[in-house]
Amino acid sequence: MKCKKLIFIFVLIYLLLALAIPAYCNEKPTCLVLIFYPDEASSEQLEGRYITNKFAQLLDRLDIYDVIDRTELTQRITDEKYWKIVETCKNNECAIEAGRLVNVDYVIHGIVGHIGSLSSLDTTLLNIKTGEVVNVAGTDYEGSKEDFAEKAPEANIKSLLGILSIPEAHEATTAPAAQVKKETVESEIVPEQTTEEEPQIEEVAKEKKFHIGPRLGLVASDDGAEFGGGIEVQFSHISCQILGNDSGFGGGLSYYLHANGNTPFFSVAAAYYEEDHRSGDEDGVILGVLLGYRLNINEKLNARIGLGVGVVDWERDKWTDKNGIDHDKQDDKEIIPIAELTLGYMF
């Protein structure tokens, strides 16, 4: 391939990377704050709901997470019989299943407790994709319940996320705890209880592991860029891609860091390339590795952008050099850069 063509391809890949990475970085992870429940019977549920709402409002001010509010929660859970799963979680296992049910990245659950004049708020931040505890925080307060409800959420968030301050709200958001009326809480959208047998949480929250769909796009090296199409099959974190055109075919075995959504990936690739030139026939076998990123454009459409290095073994049969001199069969082994820019539609 001519030098100008090579430069154009890598400039194009660079520009696409420059456009894709900021778009991903600006996408905030989603976070659901579950109702903070009382420790046994030491505090009322009305107080727990008030503290939860205040906690969620303060968390939203930080602009770290896309905090799921009550309205959006009702849109994500359309079946009334699943509400109890989300509304009554008090431990890590249940919170993880609730997070998968609502399809969020993180979940925060907590417990409110009182012993005499001493009050406490204990929270846990969970990564839903990995199922791991990111951090835990405990806030103790000695004083009235009203002061505790006002001050504990902010102190707890600072400890849970390791921050020093929370931005001020542009508008007044919450009334004092003593003024919260029972009617306000009851007005929240809570579906009626159902007598049907509750589904097993594990069955509700299972994520789809198998995906298959077409993939097409560009693969490039210092010898040229080829447009082709094929298929990708993914099971959990492992994926296999096969692409081809009239010049050859190739395949790759990839490992996605996250099975679903935006994720980095590592790929081992191999390709066979055959091209006819005026100077003779040229065959090549490429073996290489790539590091890249899969960027979800919507629920099914995604783009793979990868850069790597490969070892190529070119074979030329009776070729003619630029001086017009004929040559017999020749092997040409070298290390070359390789790149991938493809679109896939996964079912």
N, C-alpha and C positions, 0 to 999 in steps of 0.2 A: 504494500500500500504506500502511496505517496506520503511524504512528510506532512503536507498541508492537510490531507484527509485525516491523518492520525491526530494532529493538533485539534482539528475541528471536533472530532468525536470526544476527546477528553475534556475540552472546554464545555461541550454540551453536558457531559456527565457532571462536571463540577457545578455548573449552573443549576442543574436539577437537584443536586445535593444541597446547594445553598438555599434553594427554595423549600425543600422538603423538611430539612432539619429545624428551621425556625418555626414552621407550622406545627411540628410535633412538640417543640419545647413550649409553645404557647398553649398547648392543650393541657388543662389542669386535670389531675386525677379526681374521680368522684369519691365522695365520702358520705356515709350515712351515719347519723347519730341516733342510736337506739334510745328508747325511754330509759332513764336512770331509775331503777327500781329500789324500793326501800330494803334495807338489811333486816330481814325478818319483818317485824311489825313496828320498827322503831320510828318510822316516818310515814306520812301519808302519801298516796300516789299523786295527789294534786300538787304537792310540793316537788315531787320528782319530775313531773311534767314541766313545771315552771322552770326548774333548774336546767332541764334538758333543752328547752326552747332558748333560754338565755345563753347556754353553752354553744348551741348551733349558730346563734346570731353573732357571737364573738368570733367563732371559728370562721364564719363567712367573711368577716372584716379583714382577716389576714390575707385573703386572696391566694391561699395555697391550694385549697381544694374547691371543687365544685360541690358545694354542700347541697344534698338532696333535701328539699323542703317538703312540707306536708302535702302540698298540692301535687308535686311531681311524684311523690310516693303513691298517691291514690291512682295516678295514671299508670305506674309501673306494675301495680298489683291489681289486676282486674277481677280476680277470682276471690270472693269473700272468704272462702274457707282457708286461704293462705295467710290472712291477716294475723291470726293468732301466733303464727310462727315468728313474724317480725315484731309483734307487739309485746311478746312475753319473754324475750331472750335475756338470760341472766348469766351466761357463761360463754367461754370462747367457742366451744363447738357449735352451739346454737347460733351465735353471732356470725360465724363464718358461713353457715348454711343460709342465714338470712341475707347476708351480703351477696351470695351467689344467686339467690332467688331474685333480689332486686337488681342484680347486675351492676355492682359498684366495685371500685378498686379498693377502698378502705372502709372499715366500720369501727366506730367507737361505741363501746358499751360501758356502763358504770353502775355503781351502787351508792345510794345515799344512806347514811346511818346517823343515829343520835344516841348518846349515852349521857344522860343528865344535861349539863350545859355544853358538853363537847360534841361537835358535829364533824362528820367526815364525808368526803367525796372521793371515791376510788374509781379510776377510769383505766381502760385498756384500749390501745390502738392496734388493730389487726390488719395485716395485708391479706386480702381475700385471695389473690392469685396464688400466693405461696402457702397460705394458711398459717403464717408465722406471726408471733407477737412482735410488733415493732417497738412498742414502749408501754410502760405502765406508770401511773402517777397517783399519789395519794395526797389529799389536802385535808388537814385537820384545822378546825376553827372552834374557838371557845367564845361563846356569846349567844345572842338571840338567834332564833331560826331565821328571822327576816334578814338580819345582817349576813348570816351564812349564805342564804340564797342569793344575795346580791354580790358577795365578794368571792365565794368559793369557785364559781365557774372560770373567772379570769385567772385566778391563781393556779388552778388546775391545768388550764390550757398551756400556760407558760411552762409549767413543769413537764407536761406531756410532750410538747413539741420543742422544748429547749430554746424558747424565745424570751426576750427581755421586756417587750411591750406589745400592746395591741392598739392599732389605729383607732382614733375616736370615730364614733358614728357621725354621719352628716346630719342625721335627724334623731330625735328621741325615739327609742325603739321599744322599751319595756317599762311597765309600771312597777312600783314596789311590790314585793311579794305579798304584803298584807292586803293589797288592793285587788289581787287576782281573785276573780269570782268563779264560783263553781260552774256557772253557766258558760263561761268562756271555754273552759276545758271540755265541757260536754258538747259544745258546738263543733268541736273538731270532728272531721269526717271519720267515723269509726263504723265499719259495717256491722250489721247485727250478727250475733252469735249463731252458729249453725249447729244442729245436732248431728250432722253427718260425721262419720268417722274421719278424723284428721289424717291426712296423708303422711307417710313417712317422709321426714325432711330430706333424707338422703336421695329419695326418688325425685323429689321436687327440684332439688338444686343441682342435679347432675349437668355438667357442661358437655356439649357435643365435642367428641374427640376426633371423629373421622370427617375429613373434608376432601372433595375432589372437584376439579374444574379446569377449564382451558387456561393457558398462559401463552402470551406472545410478547415479542419485543426484540431488543438488540443485545447481542453479545459481541464483544470487541476485544481485539488484541493489537499489537503493533503491526500485524500483517493485514488488518482489515476489520471491518464491521459487518456483521451479518444479521439480517432480519429474519426471524423464524417464528414458528408457533409449535405448540404441543400441549402437554397435559401435566398437571401437578396433582399428586396424591399425598395427603397428610394424615398421619395418625398421631395424636397427641403432639409431642415436640418434634417428631421426626417427619421429614418430608422428602419425597422423591420427585424430581422434575425431568422431563424428557422433551427436548426441543429439536426441530430439524427444518431443513429447507432443501432446495435442489443441489446445494453444494456440500451437504453433509449433515451430521446429526451429533447431538451431545446430550449428556445427562448429568445430574447432580444429586447428591445426597446431603440434605441440610438438617441442621439442628437449630430450632427456634428456642431462644431463651424463655419466651412465654408462648404457650400453645396457641393463645388467642390474642388478637389485638396487635397494636404496634409493638415491635420487638426486634432486637438485634438477632442476627443469625450467623452461623458458620457453615460453610459449604465446601464439600470436596467434589470437584467436577472433572469430567473427561469428555473429549470431543474428537470426532474424526472429520477431516476437512479435505475436499478434493476440488481442484480448480484447474481449468484448462486455460493456458496462456498462449500467446503467439510464439513464445520462446520454448514451450513444452508443457508437459503435465506436471502438476505439483500436488502431492498428497501430504497430509500432516496429521499427527496424533498429538493432542494436547492433554496433559494432566496438570491439574492445578488446585489451589485452595483460594477461597474468597471469604472476606468478612463484609457483612452488609447490614442493611436495615430494611425491614418490611413495614411499610406505612399504609395503614388502612384508610382508604378514601371514603368508603361507606361500609355498611354491614358485610357486604360480600366482595366488593372490589378493592384490590390492594395493589401496591407497587413494591417491587423488590429492586433495591439499588445496592450493588456490590462491587468491590474492588479487590484485586488479589494478584497473585503471581502464579505462573505456570511454567512447566518444562515442555518444550515442543520438539518434535522430531520430524522435520520436513524431508520429504523424499522427492527428488526431481528426476524425471526420466527423459534422457536425451534433450537436454535444454541448451539454449543458446544464450551466451552472456551479452552484455551491452556492446562488446567489441565485435560481435558476429562470429565468435568462435564456438563451435559445437562441443558439447561435453557429454560424457556418458552419465549413467545413473549416479546420483550424489546424495549423501545423507548430510543433514544440517541440523545439529542439536543446539538449542540455546534456551536461555531463560527469558521469558517475556512477561509484560504486564497484561492482565486480563480484566474485563469488566462486564457487568451485567446491568441491564435496565429493562425490566419486563413488567407487564401488567397481568394480573390474574383475576379470575372471577370464580370464587369458591362456593360450592354448595354444601 
